[in-house]
Amino acid sequence: MEPTLNSPGCRPRAARGMALVLAAAIVISLPLALEARAAGSVVFDPGSVSQILSDNLIDSGLLRQVVIQGLFSRETDGQQTASEVGRLMTYASAQQRQAAADIVVPPRWAQAQLQGLIVGFNAWLTSDETLPNLSVDLAPIRENLLHGGAADLVDLIWSTWPDCTPDQAAQIAGALLSTQSPPFIACRPPEPTGELFHQLMISGLEAEVRTIPETLPLVDLSSPGSLSDLQQTKSLLVSVRLLARWLWLVPASLLGLIVALVVRSWPSLFRWWGIPLLAGGLVGIAVAAMGATLGSRWLDSQLALMGSGVPAALQGAISGIATQSYQAAVRALLRQALVVAGGAGIVTLIGVLRAPGAGDVRPAAQQSARGDDEVERSLGSDEEPPSGMFG
């Protein structure tokens, strides 16, 4: 009679073949799970994101340049023109413009806003809220200017102006005596007109500061379809985050299936789990090593293709953020793969050392005779052979 799948001899072989297929699936899926978890530990970790953005936006000076540009220029009909403060600082040097930005922006304000935005974004992903609470807190800037900052800024502007000519001084004095707004002339009139003009500038600047809102929302829902686009973006990000966090359950479930199919003892468990995990960990190490070299070159080539219309400072920030994030993910992958491979190697070694006959050094004839006796006892017994992990 030909053996079938239901015959006693074919069932173990079929189970072993299925277990080998599952082991191969573990070797493939485990590195993918480690890669996803490593990327998620960088992209969805507020601490990592805050450090990367702080290094490339704040420490690099890009955010300072943006503040200076916004303070001294404005966009009108697609054209960059000087703002009111920019017109007042016509004669200011680059160092004086930076000093003016330091007066307007309080210390550590940018870091606090960046951290708040990152925390608010992650809180939105983990909540049922439709809209993210993303806004910039302008209250510290208002308070800073209203409590001496406006006067310091005017003093800095005043120090950059030249002295007025007699005609310019006469125009300013005439406007002040007639209670009209003085003409815009960037010069310092002589006393006593100069002191009055100086105080008038401080009062005008403080009045403008009081119109600044305490918070500036960053989410604009005025355009049609913006709410639905925002909800779709959130759903996609939540799905990616869950995939990165729980993809490791795939190789873990495959390990459970292997236990159900072929594992009948602790040494067998160590071998069937240790070898696939060791191979998968080694593949993960190889992927991390290749990513540190070939992947970095590919990323650099892609960043080099960035459009020429992107400003150099912004291009450098984007390149720095992408490169630093990629390197952090590669390091995380390498650490995880080393831990998995090291642990799996120990488990495999235990399984090999505890295998039946692993420490038996008797002659082969005695081992063969012992094996024949065990076979005869098992064949002569009508009892069902033990099964399960402890069989």
C-alpha positions as CSV (number, residue, x, y, z in Angstrom):
1,M,0.0,0.0,0.0
2,E,1.3,3.5,-0.9
3,P,1.8,5.8,2.0
4,T,-0.7,8.8,2.2
5,L,-0.8,11.9,4.2
6,N,-2.8,10.2,6.8
7,S,-0.3,7.4,7.3
8,P,1.9,7.6,10.5
9,G,5.1,8.0,8.5
10,C,4.0,10.9,6.3
11,R,2.4,13.1,8.9
12,P,5.7,14.0,10.6
13,R,7.4,14.6,7.3
14,A,4.6,16.9,6.1
15,A,4.6,18.8,9.4
16,R,8.4,19.2,9.2
17,G,8.1,20.5,5.6
18,M,5.5,23.0,6.6
19,A,7.7,24.0,9.6
20,L,10.7,24.6,7.2
21,V,8.5,26.9,5.1
22,L,7.4,28.8,8.1
23,A,11.0,29.1,9.3
24,A,11.9,30.6,5.9
25,A,9.0,33.0,6.2
26,I,10.5,34.1,9.6
27,V,13.9,34.7,8.0
28,I,12.2,37.0,5.5
29,S,9.6,38.8,7.7
30,L,11.8,39.4,10.7
31,P,14.2,41.9,9.0
32,L,11.1,43.7,7.6
33,A,9.6,43.9,11.1
34,L,12.9,45.2,12.5
35,E,13.2,47.8,9.8
36,A,9.6,49.0,10.4
37,R,10.1,49.2,14.1
38,A,13.4,51.1,13.7
39,A,11.9,53.6,11.3
40,G,8.9,54.1,13.7
41,S,11.2,54.6,16.6
42,V,12.6,57.7,14.8
43,V,9.6,59.1,12.9
44,F,7.0,58.6,15.7
45,D,9.1,59.4,18.7
46,P,8.7,63.0,19.9
47,G,12.2,63.0,21.5
48,S,14.0,61.9,18.3
49,V,12.0,64.2,16.0
50,S,12.5,67.2,18.4
51,Q,16.3,66.6,18.4
52,I,16.5,66.2,14.6
53,L,14.5,69.3,13.9
54,S,16.2,71.3,16.5
55,D,19.6,70.4,15.1
56,N,18.6,71.4,11.5
57,L,16.3,74.3,12.1
58,I,17.4,76.0,15.3
59,D,21.0,75.2,15.9
60,S,21.8,75.6,12.2
61,G,20.4,79.2,12.3
62,L,17.7,78.6,9.6
63,L,14.9,79.6,12.0
64,R,16.8,82.8,12.9
65,Q,17.1,83.6,9.2
66,V,13.4,83.1,8.7
67,V,12.6,85.3,11.7
68,I,14.9,88.1,10.4
69,Q,13.4,87.8,6.9
70,G,9.8,88.0,8.3
71,L,10.8,90.9,10.5
72,F,12.4,93.0,7.8
73,S,10.5,92.0,4.7
74,R,7.0,91.1,3.5
75,E,5.4,89.7,0.4
76,T,3.1,91.9,-1.6
77,D,1.6,90.6,-4.9
78,G,4.4,88.0,-5.1
79,Q,7.1,90.6,-4.6
80,Q,9.3,90.9,-1.5
81,T,9.2,94.4,-0.2
82,A,10.6,95.9,3.0
83,S,8.3,95.8,6.1
84,E,7.8,98.8,8.4
85,V,10.6,97.5,10.6
86,G,12.7,96.9,7.5
87,R,12.2,100.5,6.4
88,L,13.2,101.7,9.8
89,M,16.4,99.7,9.7
90,T,17.5,100.8,6.3
91,Y,21.0,101.7,7.6
92,A,21.4,98.7,9.9
93,S,24.2,96.2,9.3
94,A,23.7,92.4,9.3
95,Q,24.9,92.2,12.9
96,Q,22.4,94.9,14.0
97,R,19.6,93.1,12.2
98,Q,20.5,89.9,14.1
99,A,20.5,91.9,17.4
100,A,17.0,93.2,16.5
101,A,15.8,89.6,16.0
102,D,17.3,88.7,19.4
103,I,15.3,91.6,21.0
104,V,12.0,90.5,19.3
105,V,12.3,86.7,19.9
106,P,12.8,85.7,23.6
107,P,15.5,83.1,24.5
108,R,14.5,79.5,24.1
109,W,11.2,80.6,22.5
110,A,11.8,78.7,19.3
111,Q,12.7,75.5,21.1
112,A,9.6,75.7,23.2
113,Q,7.3,76.2,20.1
114,L,9.0,73.4,18.2
115,Q,8.5,71.0,21.2
116,G,4.9,72.0,21.6
117,L,4.1,71.4,18.0
118,I,5.6,68.0,18.1
119,V,3.8,67.0,21.3
120,G,0.5,68.4,19.9
121,F,0.9,66.5,16.6
122,N,1.6,63.1,18.4
123,A,-1.3,63.8,20.8
124,W,-3.6,64.3,17.8
125,L,-2.5,61.0,16.3
126,T,-3.4,59.1,19.4
127,S,-6.7,60.8,20.1
128,D,-10.1,61.0,18.5
129,E,-9.9,64.7,17.8
130,T,-10.6,65.7,14.2
131,L,-8.4,68.8,14.2
132,P,-4.8,69.0,15.6
133,N,-4.2,71.7,18.2
134,L,-1.2,73.2,16.4
135,S,-0.5,76.8,17.1
136,V,2.4,79.1,17.8
137,D,2.3,80.9,21.1
138,L,3.0,84.6,20.4
139,A,2.3,85.7,24.0
140,P,6.0,85.6,25.1
141,I,6.9,87.9,22.1
142,R,4.1,90.3,23.0
143,E,5.1,90.4,26.7
144,N,8.8,90.8,25.8
145,L,8.1,93.8,23.6
146,L,5.6,95.5,25.9
147,H,8.0,95.2,28.9
148,G,11.0,97.0,27.5
149,G,11.6,95.1,24.2
150,A,10.0,97.8,22.1
151,A,12.1,100.5,23.7
152,D,15.2,98.5,23.2
153,L,14.3,97.9,19.5
154,V,13.7,101.6,18.9
155,D,17.0,102.5,20.6
156,L,18.8,100.1,18.3
157,I,17.0,101.6,15.3
158,W,17.7,105.1,16.5
159,S,21.4,104.3,16.8
160,T,21.6,103.3,13.1
161,W,20.1,106.5,11.7
162,P,22.2,109.5,10.6
163,D,21.5,113.0,11.8
164,C,18.8,114.9,9.9
165,T,19.6,117.7,7.6
166,P,18.0,121.1,8.4
167,D,15.2,120.6,5.9
168,Q,14.5,117.1,7.2
169,A,14.5,118.3,10.8
170,A,12.1,121.1,9.8
171,Q,9.6,118.7,8.2
172,I,9.6,116.4,11.3
173,A,9.2,119.3,13.7
174,G,6.4,120.9,11.6
175,A,4.5,117.6,11.6
176,L,4.8,117.1,15.4
177,L,3.7,120.7,16.1
178,S,0.6,120.2,13.9
179,T,-0.3,116.9,15.6
180,Q,0.1,115.1,12.2
181,S,2.0,111.9,11.7
182,P,5.6,112.8,10.9
183,P,6.8,111.8,7.5
184,F,8.9,108.7,7.2
185,I,12.4,110.0,7.3
186,A,15.1,107.7,8.7
187,C,17.2,110.4,10.5
188,R,17.6,111.8,14.0
189,P,16.4,115.4,14.4
190,P,18.1,117.6,17.0
191,E,16.7,118.2,20.5
192,P,14.1,118.8,21.7
193,T,12.4,117.4,18.6
194,G,14.6,114.3,18.7
195,E,13.4,113.2,22.1
196,L,9.7,113.7,21.2
197,F,10.2,111.8,17.9
198,H,12.0,109.0,19.8
199,Q,9.1,108.6,22.3
200,L,6.5,108.7,19.6
201,M,8.3,105.8,17.8
202,I,8.2,103.7,21.0
203,S,4.5,104.5,21.6
204,G,3.6,103.6,18.0
205,L,5.5,100.3,18.2
206,E,3.9,99.3,21.4
207,A,0.5,100.1,19.9
208,E,1.2,97.8,17.0
209,V,2.4,95.1,19.3
210,R,-0.9,95.1,21.2
211,T,-2.6,94.1,18.0
212,I,-0.6,90.9,17.7
213,P,-2.7,87.8,18.7
214,E,-1.6,85.7,21.5
215,T,-1.7,82.5,19.4
216,L,-1.3,81.9,15.7
217,P,-3.1,78.8,14.5
218,L,-1.2,76.7,11.9
219,V,-4.2,74.6,10.6
220,D,-6.1,76.4,7.8
221,L,-9.5,74.8,6.9
222,S,-10.7,77.7,4.7
223,S,-10.0,75.8,1.5
224,P,-12.6,73.3,0.2
225,G,-11.8,69.7,1.1
226,S,-9.1,70.6,3.6
227,L,-10.9,68.8,6.4
228,S,-11.3,65.6,4.5
229,D,-7.7,65.7,3.4
230,L,-6.6,66.2,7.0
231,Q,-8.7,63.2,8.1
232,Q,-7.2,61.0,5.3
233,T,-3.7,62.1,6.3
234,K,-4.4,61.2,9.9
235,S,-5.8,57.7,9.0
236,L,-2.7,57.0,6.8
237,L,-0.3,58.1,9.6
238,V,-2.1,56.1,12.2
239,S,-2.0,53.0,10.0
240,V,1.7,53.4,9.3
241,R,2.3,53.9,13.0
242,L,0.4,50.7,14.0
243,L,2.2,48.7,11.2
244,A,5.6,49.9,12.5
245,R,4.8,49.1,16.1
246,W,3.1,45.6,15.6
247,L,4.6,44.1,12.5
248,W,6.8,42.0,14.7
249,L,3.7,39.9,15.5
250,V,4.0,38.3,12.1
251,P,7.2,36.4,12.8
252,A,6.1,35.8,16.4
253,S,2.9,34.1,15.2
254,L,4.9,32.0,12.8
255,L,7.0,30.8,15.7
256,G,3.8,29.7,17.4
257,L,2.8,27.7,14.4
258,I,6.1,26.0,14.3
259,V,5.6,24.9,18.0
260,A,2.2,23.4,17.1
261,L,3.6,21.5,14.1
262,V,7.0,20.0,15.2
263,V,8.1,21.0,18.6
264,R,7.9,18.1,21.1
265,S,10.7,18.9,23.6
266,W,12.6,21.9,25.0
267,P,15.7,21.2,22.9
268,S,13.5,21.0,19.8
269,L,11.9,24.3,20.7
270,F,15.3,26.0,21.1
271,R,16.5,24.7,17.8
272,W,13.3,25.5,15.8
273,W,13.2,29.0,17.3
274,G,16.8,29.8,17.5
275,I,17.9,29.0,14.0
276,P,15.3,31.1,12.1
277,L,15.7,34.0,14.5
278,L,19.5,33.8,14.2
279,A,19.2,33.9,10.4
280,G,16.7,36.7,10.5
281,G,18.9,38.7,12.8
282,L,21.9,38.2,10.6
283,V,19.9,39.3,7.6
284,G,18.9,42.4,9.6
285,I,22.6,43.2,10.4
286,A,23.5,42.8,6.7
287,V,20.6,45.1,5.7
288,A,21.8,47.7,8.2
289,A,25.4,47.5,6.9
290,M,24.2,47.9,3.4
291,G,21.9,50.8,4.4
292,A,24.8,52.6,6.0
293,T,26.8,52.6,2.8
294,L,24.7,52.0,-0.3
295,G,21.5,53.5,1.2
296,S,23.3,56.7,2.2
297,R,24.7,57.1,-1.3
298,W,21.3,56.6,-2.8
299,L,19.7,59.2,-0.4
300,D,22.4,61.7,-1.2
301,S,21.8,61.3,-4.9
302,Q,18.0,61.8,-4.4
303,L,18.6,64.9,-2.3
304,A,20.9,66.3,-5.0
305,L,18.0,66.2,-7.5
306,M,16.1,68.7,-5.4
307,G,14.7,71.5,-7.4
308,S,16.9,74.5,-8.1
309,G,14.1,76.8,-7.0
310,V,14.5,75.7,-3.4
311,P,16.5,78.2,-1.3
312,A,19.9,77.0,-0.4
313,A,19.3,77.3,3.4
314,L,16.0,75.3,3.1
315,Q,17.6,72.7,0.9
316,G,20.3,72.2,3.5
317,A,17.8,71.9,6.2
318,I,15.8,69.3,4.3
319,S,18.9,67.4,3.4
320,G,20.1,67.4,7.0
321,I,16.7,66.3,8.4
322,A,16.5,63.4,5.9
323,T,20.1,62.3,6.4
324,Q,20.0,62.4,10.2
325,S,16.6,60.6,10.3
326,Y,17.9,57.9,8.0
327,Q,21.1,57.4,9.9
328,A,19.2,57.2,13.2
329,A,16.9,54.5,11.7
330,V,19.9,52.5,10.5
331,R,21.5,52.6,13.9
332,A,18.2,51.5,15.5
333,L,17.9,48.6,13.0
334,L,21.5,47.5,13.7
335,R,20.9,47.6,17.5
336,Q,17.7,45.5,17.3
337,A,19.3,43.0,14.8
338,L,22.3,42.5,17.1
339,V,20.1,41.9,20.1
340,V,17.9,39.4,18.1
341,A,20.9,37.6,16.6
342,G,22.8,37.4,19.9
343,G,19.8,36.1,21.8
344,A,18.9,33.6,19.0
345,G,22.5,32.4,18.9
346,I,22.4,31.6,22.6
347,V,19.0,29.8,22.3
348,T,20.3,27.8,19.3
349,L,23.5,26.8,21.2
350,I,21.4,25.6,24.2
351,G,19.2,23.6,21.8
352,V,22.2,21.9,20.2
353,L,23.8,21.1,23.5
354,R,20.6,19.7,25.0
355,A,19.8,17.6,22.0
356,P,19.5,13.7,22.6
357,G,22.9,12.1,22.3
358,A,24.7,15.5,22.1
359,G,26.9,14.5,25.1
360,D,27.0,10.7,24.4
361,V,30.6,9.6,23.6
362,R,30.0,5.8,23.7
363,P,30.9,3.6,20.8
364,A,28.5,3.8,17.8
365,A,27.6,0.0,18.2
366,Q,26.3,0.6,21.7
367,Q,24.4,3.7,20.6
368,S,22.9,1.7,17.7
369,A,21.9,-1.2,20.0
370,R,20.3,1.2,22.4
371,G,18.4,2.8,19.6
372,D,17.1,-0.7,18.4
373,D,15.9,-1.5,21.9
374,E,14.0,1.7,22.1
375,V,12.4,1.1,18.7
376,E,11.4,-2.4,19.7
377,R,9.9,-1.2,22.9
378,S,7.9,1.5,21.1
379,L,6.7,-1.0,18.5
380,G,5.7,-3.6,21.0
381,S,3.7,-1.2,23.0
382,D,0.0,-0.5,22.2
383,E,0.1,2.8,24.0
384,E,-0.2,6.0,22.0
385,P,3.2,7.8,21.8
386,P,3.4,10.9,23.9
387,S,2.9,14.2,22.1
388,G,3.1,17.9,22.8
389,M,6.0,20.1,24.0
390,F,6.9,17.8,26.9
391,G,6.5,14.5,25.0
